[in-house]
Amino acid sequence: MSHTHRPSRPRTVRTVTSLRSALAPHRTAGSSIALVPTMGALHEGHLSLIRHARRTCDVLVVSLFVNPSQFNEAADLERYPRDEHGDLELAGQAGADLLFAPSASEVYPEGFVTCVEVHGLTDRLEGAIRGSEHFRGVATVVTKLLCMTMPDVACFGQKDAQQVVVVRRLVADLNLPVRIEVRPTVRDADGLALSSRNALLSQVERAQALALPAALGAARRHAAAGERDARPRGPVGGQRRAQRCHGANCPRTRGSVGVAHCAVQFPSGYRHDCQCRCDFVLPGPSRAAAR
């Protein structure tokens, strides 16, 4: 199915009632509805999802909600980039029909006590670092957005790979009538994955963050060549192997990346670790900002 769209300014709605009222005529007419959930500060990664959804369905809703329940620290929530006016323009140019921008009190009204938690998939990787509250907040808000919008299709980016696994699981377990479509990660010319948080990085931190795509590229090349073990095999060999895996030889990041932990996992369920392990972490805000 292909749908053309002339760029225009989408209509902004801020309540569930107004969202459902706006969608009701389209639903009655049998039009297909797509949802692209975002936290705003739109970049080309978001816009690629919007353009894909535009081609897929008749009516396109882009949600704009900085979800407080998935932030571990109030300061992190406060400094998250926000630009609703700019987001409205970009979303319209990419093909959005409706911008759903609810307040926190609309999503979590007084007396709200229900949450959605996906066990077995959220206790590792990002969940191990940020705690169970993070993915509980993600799962709850995604479930609410799907129930508020009731789309036929919802589009997510592969960059947040663990989130994608969690969303697919909750949709299957709760029998939600929506198709989840996942689109490839969009990267800058230097390889860094686009992220709204990248705007918070200093020039030095932005350069340090390039260790991540360097590490992924090196790991991909060595895995393709048959390497299955990144564990050290002696002082010299181990150091060289670790450098190959986490990009420490990248001229722009040499000496600026410390060692923490990285585990490779099967994408089908995030239940089992591979035996291939290597360690790296970015200092300061880079750790949370760049992937």
Secondary structure, DSSP 8 states (H G I E B T S, - for coil): ----------EEE-SHHHHHHHHHHHHHTT--EEEEEE-SS--HHHHHHHHHHHHH-SEEEEEE---GGG-S-HHHHHHS---HHHHHHHHHHHT-SEEE---HHHHS-TT-------TTTSSSTHHHHH-HHHHHHHHHHHHHHHHHH--SEEEEETTSHHHHHHHHHHHHHTT---EEEEE---B-TTS-B--GGGGG--HHHHHHTTHHHHHHHHHHHHHHTT----S--SHHHHHHHHHHHHTTT-TTTTT--B---EEEE-TTTS-SEEEEEE--B--TTHHHH--
